[in-house]
Amino acid sequence: MSYPLDVSGRLSLTDENGKQILVTAEKQTITVTLPSLWVGHPMLRQLSNRRQRTSMMENIYGGLKHADLMIEFRIADRIIALVGPQSRPGFLSHLVGFGPVELKIVPILLSLFKR
């Protein structure tokens, strides 16, 4: 049984290099806007254990599904990943240990070359 939530908010975070990460929430969608794909690299290093990473993503997915919320990760105006009840993970998500996270290959590749 899910308990749908409507969320609203705006949060600005700054990493150790001074790069800004913007988190906004409206209705059922939480948007995390990253300045570049490389901002998340230090966090991913901490999640190098595939089992831990997959387990954490599945726990996050379970909570989002229960609350009927979706998290989208963006770089500029490109959605690079989705996690939540409407996400559709593919082969790559499972291959790299992101479980229920839907990775958007073309936007990710385009973001690799963004300055």
DSSP file (Angstrom, degrees, kcal/mol; ACC not computed):
  #  RESIDUE AA STRUCTURE BP1 BP2  ACC     N-H-->O    O-->H-N    N-H-->O    O-->H-N    TCO  KAPPA ALPHA  PHI   PSI    X-CA   Y-CA   Z-CA
    1    1 A M              0   0    0      0, 0.0     2,-0.3     0, 0.0     0, 0.0   0.000 360.0 360.0 360.0 132.8    0.0    0.0    0.0
    2    2 A S        -     0   0    0     65,-0.1    65,-0.2    66,-0.0    64,-0.1  -0.711 360.0-151.7-103.3 156.5    1.4    3.4   -0.9
    3    3 A Y        -     0   0    0     63,-3.7    63,-0.0    -2,-0.3     0, 0.0  -0.824  25.3-141.2-124.0  88.3    0.8    6.7    0.8
    4    4 A P        -     0   0    0      0, 0.0     2,-0.3     0, 0.0    64,-0.2  -0.193  19.4-165.7 -57.8 136.7    1.1    9.4   -1.9
    5    5 A L        -     0   0    0     62,-1.9     2,-0.5    63,-0.1    -2,-0.0  -0.910  16.5-147.4-120.1 149.0    2.9   12.6   -0.9
    6    6 A D        -     0   0    0     -2,-0.3     2,-0.3    22,-0.1    22,-0.2  -0.983  24.5-165.5-110.1 128.2    3.1   16.0   -2.5
    7    7 A V  E     -A   27   0A   0     20,-3.7    20,-1.4    -2,-0.5     2,-0.3  -0.831  12.2-179.2-116.1 153.5    6.4   17.6   -1.8
    8    8 A S  E     +A   26   0A   0     -2,-0.3     2,-0.3    18,-0.2    18,-0.2  -0.959  26.6 103.3-151.0 130.1    7.6   21.2   -2.2
    9    9 A G  E     -A   25   0A   0     16,-1.9    16,-2.5    -2,-0.3     2,-0.3  -0.951  43.6-133.8 172.0 170.7   10.9   22.8   -1.5
   10   10 A R  E     +A   24   0A   0     -2,-0.3     2,-0.4    14,-0.2    14,-0.2  -0.969  21.9 175.1-148.8 129.2   14.2   24.2   -2.8
   11   11 A L  E     -A   23   0A   0     12,-3.1    12,-3.4    -2,-0.3     2,-0.5  -1.000  14.3-156.9-139.2 135.7   17.7   23.4   -1.4
   12   12 A S  E     -A   22   0A   0     -2,-0.4     2,-0.3    10,-0.2    10,-0.2  -0.962  13.2-173.1-115.5 127.9   21.1   24.5   -2.6
   13   13 A L  E     -A   21   0A   0      8,-3.4     8,-3.1    -2,-0.5     2,-0.4  -0.878  10.4-153.5-117.5 150.5   24.1   22.4   -1.7
   14   14 A T  E     -A   20   0A   0     -2,-0.3     6,-0.2     6,-0.2    -2,-0.0  -0.991  12.6-143.6-125.6 128.0   27.8   23.2   -2.4
   15   15 A D    >   -     0   0    0      4,-2.7     3,-2.1    -2,-0.4    24,-0.0  -0.195  39.3 -89.0 -80.6 179.6   30.4   20.5   -2.7
   16   16 A E  T 3  S+     0   0    0      1,-0.3    -1,-0.1     2,-0.1    -2,-0.0   0.675 128.1  54.7 -66.1 -16.2   34.0   20.8   -1.4
   17   17 A N  T 3  S-     0   0    0      2,-0.1    -1,-0.3    22,-0.1     3,-0.1   0.344 120.9-105.6 -96.3   5.5   35.1   22.3   -4.8
   18   18 A G  S <  S+     0   0    0     -3,-2.1     2,-0.3     1,-0.3    -2,-0.1   0.564  72.1 144.0  84.4   8.4   32.5   25.0   -4.6
   19   19 A K        -     0   0    0      1,-0.0    -4,-2.7    20,-0.0     2,-0.4  -0.657  46.3-127.4 -85.2 138.0   30.2   23.5   -7.2
   20   20 A Q  E     -A   14   0A   0     -2,-0.3     2,-0.5    -6,-0.2    -6,-0.2  -0.674  18.4-166.5 -92.9 135.6   26.5   24.0   -6.6
   21   21 A I  E     -A   13   0A   0     -8,-3.1    -8,-3.4    -2,-0.4     2,-0.5  -0.983  12.4-153.2-116.1 126.6   23.9   21.2   -6.5
   22   22 A L  E     -AB  12  33A   0     11,-2.2    11,-3.4    -2,-0.5     2,-0.5  -0.885   9.1-170.2-106.8 128.5   20.3   22.2   -6.6
   23   23 A V  E     +AB  11  32A   0    -12,-3.4   -12,-3.1    -2,-0.5     2,-0.3  -0.975  12.4 172.5-117.9 119.6   17.5   20.1   -5.1
   24   24 A T  E     -AB  10  31A   0      7,-2.6     7,-3.3    -2,-0.5     2,-0.4  -0.912  13.1-162.1-124.3 154.3   14.0   21.1   -5.9
   25   25 A A  E     +AB   9  30A   0    -16,-2.5   -16,-1.9    -2,-0.3     2,-0.3  -0.997  13.1 167.5-139.0 132.9   10.7   19.3   -5.1
   26   26 A E  E >   -AB   8  29A   0      3,-2.5     3,-2.1    -2,-0.4     2,-0.4  -0.939  63.3 -43.4-148.6 123.4    7.3   19.8   -6.6
   27   27 A K  E 3  S-A    7   0A   0    -20,-1.4   -20,-3.7    -2,-0.3   -22,-0.0  -0.433 126.3 -15.6  58.5-112.7    4.3   17.6   -6.2
   28   28 A Q  T 3  S+     0   0    0     -2,-0.4    42,-2.5   -22,-0.2     2,-0.5   0.273 119.8  87.1-104.4  11.5    5.6   14.0   -6.7
   29   29 A T  E <   -Bc  26  70A   0     -3,-2.1    -3,-2.5   -22,-0.2     2,-0.5  -0.946  50.9-167.8-122.2 128.6    9.0   14.8   -8.3
   30   30 A I  E     -Bc  25  71A   0     40,-3.3    42,-2.7    -2,-0.5     2,-0.5  -0.956  16.5-159.7-107.0 124.1   12.3   15.6   -6.5
   31   31 A T  E     -Bc  24  72A   0     -7,-3.3    -7,-2.6    -2,-0.5     2,-0.6  -0.918   9.8-166.4-112.3 126.9   14.8   17.0   -9.0
   32   32 A V  E     -Bc  23  73A   0     40,-2.9    42,-3.0    -2,-0.5     2,-0.6  -0.949  10.2-163.6-110.5 112.5   18.6   16.9   -8.3
   33   33 A T  E     -Bc  22  74A   0    -11,-3.4   -11,-2.2    -2,-0.6    42,-0.2  -0.875   5.3-165.6-103.8 117.3   20.4   19.2  -10.7
   34   34 A L  E     - c   0  75A   0     40,-3.3    42,-0.7    -2,-0.6   -13,-0.1  -0.745  23.9-137.3-100.1 145.8   24.1   18.6  -10.9
   35   35 A P  S    S-     0   0    0      0, 0.0     2,-0.3     0, 0.0    -1,-0.1   0.794  86.8  -9.6 -71.9 -26.5   26.6   21.0  -12.5
   36   36 A S    >   -     0   0    0     38,-0.1     3,-0.9     1,-0.1     4,-0.4  -0.975  69.5-105.3-160.7 166.3   28.4   18.1  -14.2
   37   37 A L  G >  S+     0   0    0     74,-0.5     3,-0.8    -2,-0.3     4,-0.2   0.783 114.1  64.7 -66.6 -26.9   28.5   14.3  -14.2
   38   38 A W  G >  S+     0   0    0      1,-0.2     3,-1.1     2,-0.2    -1,-0.2   0.649  80.8  78.4 -76.0 -15.1   31.8   14.5  -12.2
   39   39 A V  G <  S+     0   0    0     -3,-0.9     4,-0.3     1,-0.3    -1,-0.2   0.870  95.0  48.7 -60.9 -36.8   30.3   16.1   -9.1
   40   40 A G  G <> S+     0   0    0     -3,-0.8     4,-2.2    -4,-0.4     3,-0.3   0.533  85.3  94.3 -81.0  -6.1   28.9   12.7   -8.0
   41   41 A H  H <> S+     0   0    0     -3,-1.1     4,-2.0     1,-0.2    -1,-0.2   0.895  81.2  50.9 -57.6 -46.9   32.2   10.8   -8.5
   42   42 A P  H  > S+     0   0    0      0, 0.0     4,-1.1     0, 0.0    -1,-0.2   0.886 111.9  48.9 -60.1 -36.2   33.4   11.1   -4.9
   43   43 A M  H  > S+     0   0    0     -4,-0.3     4,-0.8    -3,-0.3     3,-0.3   0.903 108.8  52.6 -68.9 -39.7   30.1    9.8   -3.6
   44   44 A L  H  < S+     0   0    0     -4,-2.2     3,-0.5     1,-0.2    -1,-0.2   0.844 102.4  59.4 -65.2 -32.2   30.2    6.9   -6.1
   45   45 A R  H >< S+     0   0    0     -4,-2.0     3,-1.1     1,-0.2    -1,-0.2   0.878 102.7  52.7 -62.2 -35.9   33.7    6.0   -4.9
   46   46 A Q  H 3< S+     0   0    0     -4,-1.1     3,-0.3    -3,-0.3    -1,-0.2   0.730 109.1  51.0 -70.3 -20.8   32.2    5.5   -1.4
   47   47 A L  T 3< S+     0   0    0     -4,-0.8    -1,-0.3    -3,-0.5     6,-0.2  -0.138  70.4 125.8-105.1  35.8   29.7    3.1   -3.0
   48   48 A S    <   +     0   0    0     -3,-1.1     2,-0.7     4,-0.1    -1,-0.2   0.752  47.0  91.8 -69.1 -22.6   32.3    1.0   -4.8
   49   49 A N  S  > S-     0   0    0     -3,-0.3     4,-2.5     1,-0.2     5,-0.2  -0.643  70.2-152.7 -74.9 113.6   30.9   -2.2   -3.2
   50   50 A R  H  > S+     0   0    0     -2,-0.7     4,-2.8     1,-0.2     5,-0.2   0.872  91.1  50.7 -57.5 -43.4   28.3   -3.4   -5.7
   51   51 A R  H  > S+     0   0    0      2,-0.2     4,-2.6     1,-0.2    -1,-0.2   0.922 112.2  46.7 -63.0 -44.3   26.2   -5.2   -3.2
   52   52 A Q  H  > S+     0   0    0      2,-0.2     4,-2.7     1,-0.2    -2,-0.2   0.917 113.6  49.3 -62.4 -43.3   26.0   -2.2   -0.9
   53   53 A R  H  X S+     0   0    0     -4,-2.5     4,-2.4     2,-0.2    -2,-0.2   0.933 113.3  45.4 -62.9 -47.5   25.2    0.1   -3.8
   54   54 A T  H  X S+     0   0    0     -4,-2.8     4,-2.3     1,-0.2    -1,-0.2   0.917 114.0  49.3 -63.6 -43.3   22.4   -2.2   -5.1
   55   55 A S  H  X S+     0   0    0     -4,-2.6     4,-2.2    -5,-0.2    -2,-0.2   0.917 111.3  49.0 -62.4 -44.2   21.0   -2.6   -1.7
   56   56 A M  H  X S+     0   0    0     -4,-2.7     4,-2.5     1,-0.2    -1,-0.2   0.923 111.7  49.0 -62.1 -44.2   21.0    1.1   -1.0
   57   57 A M  H  X S+     0   0    0     -4,-2.4     4,-2.7     1,-0.2    -1,-0.2   0.886 110.5  50.8 -63.9 -38.8   19.3    1.9   -4.3
   58   58 A E  H  X S+     0   0    0     -4,-2.3     4,-2.3     2,-0.2    -1,-0.2   0.880 110.4  49.8 -66.6 -37.3   16.6   -0.8   -3.7
   59   59 A N  H  X S+     0   0    0     -4,-2.2     4,-2.0     2,-0.2    -2,-0.2   0.921 112.2  47.1 -65.5 -43.9   15.9    0.7   -0.2
   60   60 A I  H  X S+     0   0    0     -4,-2.5     4,-2.5     1,-0.2     5,-0.2   0.933 112.1  50.8 -61.2 -45.7   15.6    4.2   -1.7
   61   61 A Y  H  X S+     0   0    0     -4,-2.7     4,-2.9     1,-0.2     5,-0.2   0.907 107.6  53.5 -58.5 -43.3   13.3    2.8   -4.4
   62   62 A G  H  X S+     0   0    0     -4,-2.3     4,-2.2     1,-0.2    -1,-0.2   0.906 110.6  46.3 -59.8 -43.1   11.2    1.1   -1.8
   63   63 A G  H  X S+     0   0    0     -4,-2.0     4,-1.9     2,-0.2    -1,-0.2   0.910 113.7  48.1 -65.8 -42.6   10.7    4.3    0.1
   64   64 A L  H  X>S+     0   0    0     -4,-2.5     5,-2.6     2,-0.2     4,-0.7   0.899 111.9  49.7 -64.9 -40.1    9.9    6.3   -3.0
   65   65 A K  H ><5S+     0   0    0     -4,-2.9     3,-0.6     3,-0.2    -1,-0.2   0.917 109.5  51.7 -63.9 -42.5    7.4    3.7   -4.2
   66   66 A H  H 3<5S+     0   0    0     -4,-2.2   -63,-3.7     1,-0.2    -1,-0.2   0.867 118.1  37.3 -61.3 -37.9    5.7    3.7   -0.8
   67   67 A A  H 3<5S-     0   0    0     -4,-1.9   -62,-1.9   -65,-0.2    -1,-0.2   0.428 108.8-123.0 -94.2  -0.6    5.4    7.5   -1.0
   68   68 A D  T <<5 +     0   0    0     -4,-0.7     2,-0.3    -3,-0.6    -3,-0.2   0.923  63.6 142.6  56.0  47.7    4.7    7.6   -4.7
   69   69 A L      < -     0   0    0     -5,-2.6     2,-0.4    -6,-0.1    -1,-0.2  -0.838  38.6-153.2-116.7 155.7    7.6    9.9   -5.3
   70   70 A M  E     -c   29   0A   0    -42,-2.5   -40,-3.3    -2,-0.3     2,-0.5  -0.984   2.2-154.6-127.5 138.1   10.1   10.1   -8.2
   71   71 A I  E     -cD  30  83A   0     12,-2.9    12,-2.3    -2,-0.4     2,-0.4  -0.964  12.1-169.9-110.2 128.8   13.7   11.4   -8.1
   72   72 A E  E     -cD  31  82A   0    -42,-2.7   -40,-2.9    -2,-0.5     2,-0.5  -0.964  10.4-150.2-116.7 136.6   15.2   12.7  -11.3
   73   73 A F  E     -cD  32  81A   0      8,-2.9     7,-3.0    -2,-0.4     8,-1.4  -0.910  22.1-175.7-105.3 129.5   18.8   13.5  -11.7
   74   74 A R  E     -cD  33  79A   0    -42,-3.0   -40,-3.3    -2,-0.5     2,-0.4  -0.902  27.0-161.1-126.4 150.7   19.6   16.2  -14.2
   75   75 A I  E >  S-cD  34  78A   0      3,-2.2     3,-2.2    -2,-0.3     2,-0.2  -0.976  80.5 -42.0-126.0 117.7   22.6   17.9  -15.7
   76   76 A A  T 3  S-     0   0    0    -42,-0.7   -42,-0.0    -2,-0.4   -40,-0.0  -0.482 126.2 -25.8  57.6-123.6   21.5   21.2  -17.3
   77   77 A D  T 3  S+     0   0    0     -2,-0.2     2,-0.5    -3,-0.1    -1,-0.3   0.273 117.0 102.3-101.7  12.1   18.2   20.4  -19.0
   78   78 A R  E <   -D   75   0A   0     -3,-2.2    -3,-2.2    29,-0.1     2,-0.6  -0.835  65.3-140.8-100.8 127.4   19.0   16.7  -19.5
   79   79 A I  E     +D   74   0A   0     -2,-0.5    -5,-0.3    -5,-0.2    29,-0.1  -0.762  24.3 174.2 -80.8 121.2   17.5   13.9  -17.3
   80   80 A I  E     +     0   0A   0     -7,-3.0    24,-2.9    -2,-0.6     2,-0.3   0.662  61.7  10.2-102.5 -20.4   20.3   11.4  -16.8
   81   81 A A  E     -DE  73 103A   0     -8,-1.4    -8,-2.9    22,-0.2     2,-0.4  -0.988  55.6-163.5-159.4 149.1   18.6    9.1  -14.3
   82   82 A L  E     -DE  72 102A   0     20,-2.0    20,-3.2    -2,-0.3     2,-0.4  -0.986   5.3-178.2-132.0 142.8   15.3    8.3  -12.7
   83   83 A V  E     +D   71   0A   0    -12,-2.3   -12,-2.9    -2,-0.4    18,-0.1  -0.963  41.6  70.4-142.5 128.3   14.4    6.4   -9.6
   84   84 A G  S >  S-     0   0    0     16,-0.4     3,-1.7    -2,-0.4   -14,-0.2  -0.926  95.1 -49.0 154.2-175.9   10.9    5.8   -8.4
   85   85 A P  T 3  S+     0   0    0      0, 0.0   -15,-0.1     0, 0.0    -1,-0.1   0.771 131.9  46.0 -59.2 -28.8    7.7    3.9   -9.2
   86   86 A Q  T 3  S+     0   0    0    -17,-0.1     2,-0.1    -3,-0.1   -16,-0.1   0.468  86.9 112.9 -94.3  -0.8    7.7    5.0  -12.9
   87   87 A S    <   -     0   0    0     -3,-1.7    -4,-0.1     1,-0.1    14,-0.0  -0.417  52.3-155.9 -73.2 148.6   11.3    4.3  -13.6
   88   88 A R        -     0   0    0     -2,-0.1    15,-0.1    -6,-0.0    13,-0.1  -0.795  11.4-156.6-125.9  86.3   12.2    1.6  -16.0
   89   89 A P        -     0   0    0      0, 0.0    13,-0.2     0, 0.0     2,-0.1  -0.323  12.5-159.5 -65.5 145.4   15.7    0.3  -15.3
   90   90 A G     >  -     0   0    0     11,-0.4     4,-1.5    13,-0.1     5,-0.2  -0.379  38.5 -75.0-111.5-168.4   17.5   -1.4  -18.2
   91   91 A F  H  > S+     0   0    0      1,-0.2     4,-2.6     2,-0.2     5,-0.1   0.882 126.7  54.7 -57.6 -43.4   20.3   -3.8  -18.7
   92   92 A L  H  > S+     0   0    0      1,-0.2     4,-2.5     2,-0.2     6,-0.2   0.890 103.3  55.9 -62.4 -39.9   23.0   -1.2  -17.9
   93   93 A S  H  4>S+     0   0    0      1,-0.2     5,-3.2     2,-0.2     6,-0.7   0.916 113.5  40.3 -57.7 -44.3   21.4   -0.3  -14.6
   94   94 A H  H ><5S+     0   0    0     -4,-1.5     3,-0.6     4,-0.2    -1,-0.2   0.870 112.3  56.6 -72.8 -37.0   21.6   -3.9  -13.4
   95   95 A L  H 3<5S+     0   0    0     -4,-2.6    -2,-0.2     1,-0.2    -1,-0.2   0.894 113.2  39.0 -62.4 -41.3   25.1   -4.4  -15.0
   96   96 A V  T 3<5S-     0   0    0     -4,-2.5    -1,-0.2    -5,-0.1    -2,-0.2   0.405 118.9-106.9 -93.6   3.3   26.6   -1.5  -13.0
   97   97 A G  T < 5S+     0   0    0     -3,-0.6    -3,-0.2    -4,-0.4   -40,-0.2   0.786  82.7 123.6  82.9  29.0   24.7   -2.3   -9.8
   98   98 A F    > < -     0   0    0     -5,-3.2     3,-2.2    -6,-0.2    -4,-0.2   0.331  44.2-173.9-100.7   5.8   22.2    0.5   -9.8
   99   99 A G  T 3   +     0   0    0     -6,-0.7    -1,-0.2     1,-0.3    -4,-0.1  -0.102  69.5  16.3  45.9-110.0   19.3   -1.9   -9.6
  100  100 A P  T 3  S+     0   0    0      0, 0.0     2,-0.5     0, 0.0   -16,-0.4   0.370  98.2 111.5 -80.6   6.2   16.0    0.1   -9.9
  101  101 A V    <   -     0   0    0     -3,-2.2     2,-0.8   -18,-0.1   -11,-0.4  -0.688  63.3-140.2 -84.7 127.1   17.6    3.3  -11.2
  102  102 A E  E     -E   82   0A   0    -20,-3.2   -20,-2.0    -2,-0.5     2,-0.4  -0.777  19.0-157.2 -85.7 111.0   16.7    4.0  -14.9
  103  103 A L  E     -E   81   0A   0     -2,-0.8     2,-0.9   -22,-0.2   -22,-0.2  -0.765   8.6-144.0 -91.8 133.4   19.9    5.3  -16.5
  104  104 A K     >  -     0   0    0    -24,-2.9     4,-2.0    -2,-0.4     5,-0.2  -0.840  14.9-167.2 -99.5 100.8   19.5    7.5  -19.6
  105  105 A I  H  > S+     0   0    0     -2,-0.9     4,-2.7     1,-0.2     5,-0.2   0.910  78.9  47.5 -60.3 -52.9   22.4    6.5  -21.8
  106  106 A V  H  > S+     0   0    0      1,-0.2     4,-2.6     2,-0.2     5,-0.2   0.936 114.4  45.9 -61.5 -48.7   22.4    9.3  -24.4
  107  107 A P  H  > S+     0   0    0      0, 0.0     4,-2.1     0, 0.0    -1,-0.2   0.876 112.5  52.6 -62.0 -33.9   22.0   12.2  -21.9
  108  108 A I  H  X S+     0   0    0     -4,-2.0     4,-1.3     2,-0.2    -2,-0.2   0.947 111.1  46.3 -64.4 -46.9   24.8   10.6  -19.8
  109  109 A L  H  X S+     0   0    0     -4,-2.7     4,-0.7     1,-0.2     3,-0.4   0.908 112.5  49.8 -62.0 -42.5   27.1   10.4  -22.8
  110  110 A L  H >< S+     0   0    0     -4,-2.6     3,-0.7     1,-0.2     4,-0.2   0.875 108.9  53.6 -62.9 -36.4   26.3   14.0  -23.8
  111  111 A S  H >< S+     0   0    0     -4,-2.1     3,-0.8     1,-0.2   -74,-0.5   0.748  96.1  66.9 -71.4 -24.1   27.0   15.1  -20.2
  112  112 A L  H 3< S+     0   0    0     -4,-1.3    -1,-0.2    -3,-0.4    -2,-0.2   0.833 107.2  40.5 -63.1 -30.8   30.4   13.5  -20.2
  113  113 A F  T << S+     0   0    0     -4,-0.7     2,-0.3    -3,-0.7    -1,-0.2   0.382  90.3 112.4-101.2   3.4   31.5   16.1  -22.8
  114  114 A K    <         0   0    0     -3,-0.8   -77,-0.1    -4,-0.2    -3,-0.0  -0.568 360.0 360.0 -77.9 138.0   29.7   19.1  -21.3
  115  115 A R              0   0    0     -2,-0.3    -1,-0.1   -79,-0.1    -4,-0.0   0.382 360.0 360.0-100.8 360.0   32.0   21.8  -19.9
